[in-house]
Amino acid sequence: MSDDGQARRARHVAIITDGNGRWAAQRGLDVTEGHRAGAENVKARLRDAVELGIEQLAIYAFSTENWVRSPDEVAGLMELFREYIARETPELHEEGVRMRFIGRRSDPVPPDIVEQMEWAEQLTADNTQITFFIPFNYGGRAEIVDAARSFTGTTEEEFRAHLYAPDLHDPELVIRTSGEQRLSNYLVWQTAYSELVFRDELWPDFDRAAFEQTLEQFAARERRFGGRTS
Protein backbone atom coordinates (compact mmCIF):
# COMPACT_ATOMS: atom_id res chain seq x y z
CA MET A 1 0.00 0.00 0.00
CA SER A 2 1.22 3.52 -0.75
CA ASP A 3 2.06 5.96 2.03
CA ASP A 4 -1.11 7.87 1.12
CA GLY A 5 -3.20 4.70 1.32
CA GLN A 6 -1.59 3.83 4.62
CA ALA A 7 -2.57 7.26 5.95
CA ARG A 8 -6.18 6.52 5.00
CA ARG A 9 -6.24 3.17 6.73
CA ALA A 10 -9.40 2.88 8.82
CA ARG A 11 -8.71 3.15 12.55
CA HIS A 12 -12.32 3.03 13.73
CA VAL A 13 -14.45 0.27 12.21
CA ALA A 14 -18.00 -0.98 12.85
CA ILE A 15 -19.40 -4.28 11.61
CA ILE A 16 -22.94 -5.61 11.20
CA THR A 17 -22.51 -9.36 11.43
CA ASP A 18 -25.37 -10.62 9.27
CA GLY A 19 -25.94 -14.14 8.00
CA ASN A 20 -25.46 -16.53 10.93
CA GLY A 21 -28.93 -18.05 10.52
CA ARG A 22 -28.54 -18.56 6.77
CA TRP A 23 -25.09 -20.07 7.31
CA ALA A 24 -26.61 -22.63 9.67
CA ALA A 25 -29.58 -23.34 7.38
CA GLN A 26 -27.27 -24.03 4.43
CA ARG A 27 -25.57 -26.73 6.52
CA GLY A 28 -28.70 -28.22 8.04
CA LEU A 29 -27.75 -26.95 11.49
CA ASP A 30 -29.77 -25.33 14.26
CA VAL A 31 -29.65 -21.53 14.18
CA THR A 32 -27.78 -21.52 17.50
CA GLU A 33 -24.88 -23.26 15.78
CA GLY A 34 -24.82 -20.44 13.26
CA HIS A 35 -24.59 -17.91 16.07
CA ARG A 36 -21.83 -19.98 17.70
CA ALA A 37 -19.86 -19.98 14.44
CA GLY A 38 -20.46 -16.25 14.19
CA ALA A 39 -19.16 -15.68 17.72
CA GLU A 40 -15.98 -17.62 16.91
CA ASN A 41 -15.52 -15.40 13.87
CA VAL A 42 -15.90 -12.27 16.00
CA LYS A 43 -12.97 -13.43 18.12
CA ALA A 44 -10.84 -14.12 15.04
CA ARG A 45 -11.59 -10.80 13.35
CA LEU A 46 -10.98 -8.90 16.60
CA ARG A 47 -7.47 -10.33 16.70
CA ASP A 48 -7.01 -9.43 13.03
CA ALA A 49 -8.11 -5.90 13.86
CA VAL A 50 -5.31 -5.57 16.40
CA GLU A 51 -2.75 -6.73 13.84
CA LEU A 52 -4.19 -4.40 11.19
CA GLY A 53 -3.82 -1.31 13.36
CA ILE A 54 -7.51 -0.73 14.13
CA GLU A 55 -7.94 1.22 17.36
CA GLN A 56 -11.69 0.76 17.89
CA LEU A 57 -13.86 -2.07 16.62
CA ALA A 58 -17.64 -2.15 17.17
CA ILE A 59 -19.48 -5.39 16.35
CA TYR A 60 -23.27 -5.55 16.61
CA ALA A 61 -24.18 -8.33 19.06
CA PHE A 62 -27.93 -7.97 19.72
CA SER A 63 -30.35 -5.22 18.75
CA THR A 64 -33.44 -3.92 20.50
CA GLU A 65 -35.42 -5.45 17.63
CA ASN A 66 -33.93 -8.94 18.04
CA TRP A 67 -36.17 -9.71 21.02
CA VAL A 68 -39.00 -10.49 18.58
CA ARG A 69 -37.18 -13.56 17.28
CA SER A 70 -38.40 -16.97 18.43
CA PRO A 71 -38.10 -17.61 22.18
CA ASP A 72 -35.77 -20.55 21.52
CA GLU A 73 -33.42 -18.46 19.40
CA VAL A 74 -33.36 -15.61 21.92
CA ALA A 75 -32.73 -18.03 24.78
CA GLY A 76 -29.91 -19.61 22.80
CA LEU A 77 -28.36 -16.22 22.12
CA MET A 78 -28.52 -15.23 25.79
CA GLU A 79 -26.84 -18.46 26.84
CA LEU A 80 -24.17 -18.03 24.17
CA PHE A 81 -23.58 -14.47 25.33
CA ARG A 82 -23.12 -15.65 28.94
CA GLU A 83 -20.74 -18.37 27.83
CA TYR A 84 -18.57 -16.12 25.70
CA ILE A 85 -18.28 -13.30 28.22
CA ALA A 86 -17.21 -15.77 30.92
CA ARG A 87 -14.79 -17.67 28.69
CA GLU A 88 -13.28 -14.98 26.50
CA THR A 89 -13.00 -11.98 28.82
CA PRO A 90 -9.93 -13.20 30.76
CA GLU A 91 -8.14 -14.10 27.51
CA LEU A 92 -9.00 -10.78 25.88
CA HIS A 93 -7.82 -9.02 29.02
CA GLU A 94 -4.45 -10.76 28.72
CA GLU A 95 -4.26 -9.57 25.11
CA GLY A 96 -4.85 -5.94 26.11
CA VAL A 97 -8.39 -5.61 24.79
CA ARG A 98 -10.67 -3.05 26.45
CA MET A 99 -14.30 -4.17 26.37
CA ARG A 100 -17.24 -1.76 26.27
CA PHE A 101 -20.88 -2.81 26.07
CA ILE A 102 -23.32 -0.23 24.76
CA GLY A 103 -27.09 -0.31 24.85
CA ARG A 104 -29.92 -0.40 27.36
CA ARG A 105 -29.18 -2.52 30.44
CA SER A 106 -32.73 -2.67 31.73
CA ASP A 107 -35.46 -5.30 31.31
CA PRO A 108 -35.64 -7.54 29.29
CA VAL A 109 -31.86 -7.97 29.62
CA PRO A 110 -31.28 -10.70 32.25
CA PRO A 111 -29.69 -9.18 35.39
CA ASP A 112 -26.90 -11.78 35.43
CA ILE A 113 -25.81 -10.70 31.95
CA VAL A 114 -25.71 -7.08 33.10
CA GLU A 115 -23.45 -8.20 35.97
CA GLN A 116 -21.21 -10.06 33.52
CA MET A 117 -20.92 -7.03 31.25
CA GLU A 118 -20.01 -4.79 34.17
CA TRP A 119 -17.39 -7.31 35.34
CA ALA A 120 -15.81 -7.50 31.88
CA GLU A 121 -15.70 -3.72 31.57
CA GLN A 122 -14.14 -3.26 34.99
CA LEU A 123 -11.54 -5.99 34.42
CA THR A 124 -10.42 -4.58 31.05
CA ALA A 125 -10.87 -0.87 31.77
CA ASP A 126 -7.18 0.03 31.66
CA ASN A 127 -6.27 -1.92 28.52
CA THR A 128 -5.05 0.03 25.50
CA GLN A 129 -4.35 -2.45 22.67
CA ILE A 130 -7.81 -1.94 21.12
CA THR A 131 -11.25 -0.93 22.37
CA PHE A 132 -13.89 -3.51 21.50
CA PHE A 133 -17.42 -2.07 21.57
CA ILE A 134 -20.25 -4.60 21.77
CA PRO A 135 -23.70 -3.11 21.11
CA PHE A 136 -26.10 -5.33 23.08
CA ASN A 137 -29.80 -4.56 23.42
CA TYR A 138 -28.82 -1.62 21.27
CA GLY A 139 -30.77 0.53 18.83
CA GLY A 140 -29.50 3.70 17.21
CA ARG A 141 -32.79 5.54 17.58
CA ALA A 142 -33.15 4.38 21.18
CA GLU A 143 -29.68 5.76 21.90
CA ILE A 144 -30.66 9.16 20.55
CA VAL A 145 -33.94 9.17 22.50
CA ASP A 146 -32.13 8.21 25.70
CA ALA A 147 -29.53 10.93 25.15
CA ALA A 148 -32.20 13.53 24.43
CA ARG A 149 -33.88 12.87 27.79
CA SER A 150 -30.93 14.35 29.67
CA PHE A 151 -29.63 16.81 27.08
CA THR A 152 -29.84 20.50 27.93
CA GLY A 153 -27.05 21.86 25.72
CA THR A 154 -26.99 23.37 22.25
CA THR A 155 -24.11 21.76 20.31
CA GLU A 156 -23.48 18.40 18.70
CA GLU A 157 -20.44 17.81 20.89
CA GLU A 158 -22.48 18.47 24.02
CA PHE A 159 -25.08 15.99 22.75
CA ARG A 160 -22.42 13.35 22.08
CA ALA A 161 -21.55 13.40 25.77
CA HIS A 162 -25.00 11.93 26.48
CA LEU A 163 -24.66 8.95 24.11
CA TYR A 164 -24.03 5.48 25.51
CA ALA A 165 -20.30 5.67 24.75
CA PRO A 166 -19.05 9.22 24.18
CA ASP A 167 -15.57 7.72 23.73
CA LEU A 168 -16.72 5.78 20.66
CA HIS A 169 -15.29 7.56 17.63
CA ASP A 170 -17.44 7.98 14.55
CA PRO A 171 -16.52 4.89 12.51
CA GLU A 172 -14.71 5.71 9.30
CA LEU A 173 -15.90 2.39 7.88
CA VAL A 174 -19.04 0.31 8.37
CA ILE A 175 -19.03 -3.26 7.03
CA ARG A 176 -22.14 -5.40 6.60
CA THR A 177 -22.00 -9.02 5.56
CA SER A 178 -24.50 -11.35 3.81
CA GLY A 179 -25.37 -9.04 0.91
CA GLU A 180 -27.93 -6.93 2.76
CA GLN A 181 -27.51 -3.20 2.13
CA ARG A 182 -28.87 -1.25 5.06
CA LEU A 183 -27.71 -0.02 8.47
CA SER A 184 -30.55 -1.59 10.48
CA ASN A 185 -30.68 1.11 13.16
CA TYR A 186 -26.96 0.74 13.89
CA LEU A 187 -24.99 3.68 15.30
CA VAL A 188 -27.38 6.15 13.68
CA TRP A 189 -25.69 9.22 15.17
CA GLN A 190 -22.13 8.05 14.67
CA THR A 191 -22.35 6.86 11.05
CA ALA A 192 -23.44 10.13 9.46
CA TYR A 193 -20.25 10.27 7.35
CA SER A 194 -19.07 6.67 7.51
CA GLU A 195 -18.02 4.85 4.37
CA LEU A 196 -20.19 1.76 3.81
CA VAL A 197 -19.03 -1.56 2.36
CA PHE A 198 -21.49 -4.39 1.81
CA ARG A 199 -20.02 -7.87 1.48
CA ASP A 200 -21.72 -10.97 0.08
CA GLU A 201 -20.14 -13.42 2.53
CA LEU A 202 -22.28 -14.69 5.37
CA TRP A 203 -20.69 -13.53 8.62
CA PRO A 204 -19.09 -16.87 9.64
CA ASP A 205 -17.40 -16.92 6.20
CA PHE A 206 -16.00 -13.38 6.46
CA ASP A 207 -12.32 -14.24 6.86
CA ARG A 208 -9.03 -12.37 7.23
CA ALA A 209 -8.66 -11.99 3.46
CA ALA A 210 -12.12 -10.45 3.13
CA PHE A 211 -11.38 -8.11 6.03
CA GLU A 212 -8.12 -6.93 4.49
CA GLN A 213 -9.77 -6.50 1.09
CA THR A 214 -12.48 -4.35 2.66
CA LEU A 215 -9.92 -2.17 4.41
CA GLU A 216 -8.04 -1.74 1.12
CA GLN A 217 -11.28 -0.72 -0.56
CA PHE A 218 -11.82 1.93 2.10
CA ALA A 219 -8.26 3.22 1.75
CA ALA A 220 -8.79 3.76 -1.97
CA ARG A 221 -11.86 5.96 -1.47
CA GLU A 222 -11.80 9.73 -1.41
CA ARG A 223 -13.69 11.06 1.59
CA ARG A 224 -15.15 14.56 1.12
CA PHE A 225 -17.47 15.12 4.10
CA GLY A 226 -19.80 17.22 1.95
CA GLY A 227 -17.00 19.30 0.39
CA ARG A 228 -15.30 19.32 -3.00
CA THR A 229 -11.72 18.67 -3.98
CA SER A 230 -11.87 20.46 -7.33
N, C-alpha and C positions, 0 to 999 in steps of 0.2 A: 504494500500500500504506500502511496506517496505521502510525503510529510503533510500535505494539505488534507489528504483523506484521513490520516492519523489524527489530525487536529479535530476533525469532525466526527470522530468515533463517539458513539453514544455512551454516555456515562450514567444516564438515568433511564431505565427501561421498564416498561410495564407489559405484562403478558396476560391475555385471555386464553385460558387453557381449555379449548373446546374440542369435543370429539371422543371423550372417554367412553360414553355409552355406545356410540357407533363402533368404536374399536372392539369393545366386548361383543357386541352383536355379530360382527363379522367373523368372530372366532367361536361363536356358540357359547359364550361365557355369560355368567351373571353380571349385571351392570356394576356390582361392587368390585368385581375383578378388574373392570375397566378403570374405575377410580383408583384402585390400588396401583395399577400400572402407571396411571397418570401421576400419582404421588411419588413413585420411584423416579419418574422423569423430572419432576420438580427438583428433587435432590441433585440429580445429575446436571441439570442445566444451571442450578445455583452455583455449583462448583465450577462449571464452565465460565459463568459470569465473572467469578473472581479472577480466573486466569485471563479473561479477555478485558480486564480493566474497568468493568462496570462497578460503579460506586453504590448505586441503589437499584434494587430489583424488586418490583411489585408483581405478585402473581395471584390472580383472583382465585380464592379458595371456595367461597360460598356466598351467594348473593341473597339479598332480602327476598327476592322472588323465588329462590330455590326451595323454600319451605312448601310450596304447592306440589312438589314432586311426590311420588308415592311414599306412604309411610315407611315401607321397607327400605326404599332407596335412601331416604333421609336418615333413618336409623343407622343404616350401614355407613353413611358418610360421617355421622357423628362419632361412631365407634372408630372409624379409620382416623379421624382427626385426633381423638384421644390417644390412639396408639402411636401416631407419628410424632405428636408433641412430646410424649413421654420418652420415646426411643431416640428421636433425632436431636432433640435440644442439647443434651450433653455433648454430642459429637460436633454439632454446629458451633457450640460454645468453644470447644477446643480449637476449632478452625478459625476462630475470630469473627464469626458471623453475629451481627446484632439483629435480633428479631423484634419486629413491631407488628402487632395485630391492629387492624383498623376496622371500625364498624360499630354497630350497636351491641352492647354487652348485656342487654336486658332480655327478658322473656321474649321469644321462646328459646334463647340460648341456654343450654343446661348449665347450672351454676358450677358444676365441677369442671367444665370446659373453660369457663371464665377464670377459675382459679389456676388452671393449667397455663392459660395464656399469660396471666399476670406473673406466674413463676418463671416462665420462659423469658419474658421481657426483663424481669429483674436480674436473672442470672446472666443475661447477655448484654446488659445495658452499657457496659464500658467497652465493648468490642468495636473495632474500627476497620476490619478487613472489608466488609460490605454490610450495608443495611438491607435486610430482607423484610419487605412489607408484605403482610398476608391479609388482604381484605376478607373478613369473615363476618357473615350477617351484614354485608355491606351493600349499600346502594348509593350511587352518586347523587341522586336527587334527595335522598334521605339525609345525606351528609350536609347538603346545602341548607335544607330545612332546619336541621339541628343547629347548624352554625348561626343561622339567622335568628334563632330564638334568643341568643345571648349577645348578638351584635348590636353595638350602639355607635360604631364609628362611621366614617365616611369614605374610606379608601379601600382599594382592593387588598392591599397589604394588611390593613387592620382586620379585614374579613378573613384572610387566610389564617390568622392566628386562632380563629375559632373552628377551623376544620379539625377533623379527627387527628391528623398528623401534620401540623404546620411545618415539620422538618422534612416532609416528603417533597422533593423537588418536582416541578412539572416534568413529566417524562418527555424526553426528546423523541422517543420511539415507542409506539404501541404495536405489539404483535398479536394477531389473533390466528389461531389454527383452525383447521377443519373446513376451510373454504367459505365460512360465513363472513359477511362484510358489514358488520355493525359493531358499535361499542357496548351495547347492552347495559347501559346505565353505569358504566365503569369510569370512575375518576372524572366525572363530568366537568368539574371546575378545573382540574389540573391538566386536562388534555386539549385545552382550547387551541393550542398551536403545535400539538404533537404530530409527528409524521406517523402515518399508519401503513402497516404492511400486513396483508392478509395471505396466509399460507394455506396450501391445500392439505398438508399432512394433518392427520388426526393427532391430538396432543401426545399420546404415548409414542408416536412415530417421529416426533420433532426432535431430531438428534443434534449433535454438536455441529455437524456440517451444515444443517439447515439454519442453525443459530448464527454461525459465522457468515453464511451467505446473506442472511437478513441484515446483519450489522454492516456488511459491505454495501448492500443496497442503500441503507440509510446514509452511509458516508459519501455516496456518490450524488446524493440529492442536494439541491440548492435551497436553503431555507431562507425565506424572505420576511416572514412575520408581518405580512400586509404591505411591505414596501416594495421598491423596485431597485434593480441593480443596473438598469440602463434606460 
